[in-house]
Amino acid sequence: MEALGVLGADGPAIGFPRIETERLVLRGPTEADLPHMPRVFNDPEIYAYTRNIPYPYGEADAVAALSRYWRLAAAGEALTLFPECRATGEMIGLVVLIMKPGGAEAELGYALGRAWWGKGYATEAASAAVGYAFASLGVDEVNAHAMVRNPASSRVLEKVGMRAVGIAEGLCKKDGEVFDAAGFAISRAAWEAR
Ligand SMILES: CC(C)(COP(=O)(O)OP(=O)(O)OC[C@H]1O[C@@H](n2cnc3c(N)ncnc32)[C@H](O)[C@@H]1OP(=O)(O)O)[C@@H](O)C(=O)NCCC(=O)NCCS
C-alpha cells in the first residue's frame, strides 16, 4: 500500500491499548482507517473547535495524521485512540490524551464524525479515556478545554464528571481570531470517589 512507504513503518512502535465500553471499542489508529478518516473528520465544525484537524480533510491529511498519532504515541507525548461502534465496526472519531511535562497531568481532547453526534458517544469515549489515564498512565489529574462557543463540548466534560475551573481568556486561536475557553479538570481522588 502506498501509505506504507509514506509512513515508513509496518505499524506503530508501541502497542496501543484496547478499551471496551458498553457500545464502543477504543483502539489505536491503523492504516485500515485511512480511507475512512476523511469521511469522519472532513467537517468545518470539527475544524472550528479543534486544534489540529484541518479542513478540508483529504487522503494526504489522513496519512499525515496517522503518522503523527503513531509518532506521538511512541514518544509518550500523546495517546490517540479511535472509538469504533461495537455493533457496526465503524470508526466514529478520535479521543486523545496529551501528556503534560512531568507526567502528572494529561489533557483530554475528542472529536466525533457528525453522523454520530447526539447519541452520548463522546461522553462514553471520553469517560473511558479518563479512566484509562488514571488506571494506566499514572496521572493525578486530567484536564480539558472547550471553546466557550462550543457548549456541547463543555456539556460532555460535565457529564464525564469534570468540574469547571474557570475561563482561559484568549486561549484558542483559529484563523487569526482569538477565543476564550472553558477549563475543566478532574483529580484522581475525585474520579475514584465518583
Ligand atoms: C462536541 C462533540 C464531541 C459532542 O459529541 P456527542 O457524541 O454529540 O456528545 P454527547 O452526545 O456525549 O453529549 C453532548 C451533550 O451536549 C448537549 N448539547 C449539544 N448541543 C448543545 C448546545 N448547542 N448547547 C448546549 N448543550 C448542547 C447535548 O444535549 C448532550 O447533553 P445531554 O446528554 O445532557 O443532553 C461533537 O459534537 C464533536 O465532535 N464536535 C466537533 C469537535 C469538537 O467540538 N470537539 C471538542 C473540542 S474541545
The ligand as an ORCA input file, in Angstrom:
! r2SCAN-3c Opt
* xyz 0 1
  C     -18.637     18.058     20.917
  C     -18.871     16.633     20.434
  C     -17.643     15.788     20.732
  C     -20.087     16.071     21.185
  O     -20.260     14.715     20.804
  P     -21.607     13.927     21.158
  O     -21.343     12.466     20.950
  O     -22.735     14.547     20.430
  O     -21.720     14.240     22.713
  P     -22.727     13.543     23.739
  O     -23.914     13.020     22.986
  O     -21.954     12.584     24.580
  O     -23.157     14.777     24.659
  C     -23.483     16.029     24.090
  C     -24.214     16.880     25.116
  O     -24.174     18.230     24.685
  C     -25.508     18.729     24.622
  N     -25.529     19.738     23.566
  C     -25.470     19.557     22.234
  N     -25.509     20.743     21.615
  C     -25.584     21.684     22.580
  C     -25.663     23.107     22.588
  N     -25.652     23.802     21.444
  N     -25.729     23.764     23.769
  C     -25.724     23.077     24.941
  N     -25.639     21.717     25.010
  C     -25.574     21.042     23.832
  C     -26.355     17.509     24.323
  O     -27.709     17.740     24.623
  C     -25.674     16.495     25.263
  O     -26.015     16.727     26.616
  P     -27.205     15.875     27.350
  O     -26.802     14.424     27.278
  O     -27.220     16.417     28.740
  O     -28.470     16.128     26.581
  C     -19.150     16.558     18.908
  O     -20.219     17.428     18.605
  C     -17.954     16.964     18.073
  O     -17.106     16.142     17.749
  N     -17.869     18.262     17.715
  C     -16.787     18.791     16.885
  C     -15.414     18.650     17.544
  C     -15.378     19.204     18.952
  O     -16.085     20.136     19.289
  N     -14.509     18.612     19.783
  C     -14.319     19.051     21.152
  C     -13.196     20.029     21.232
  S     -12.966     20.623     22.903
*
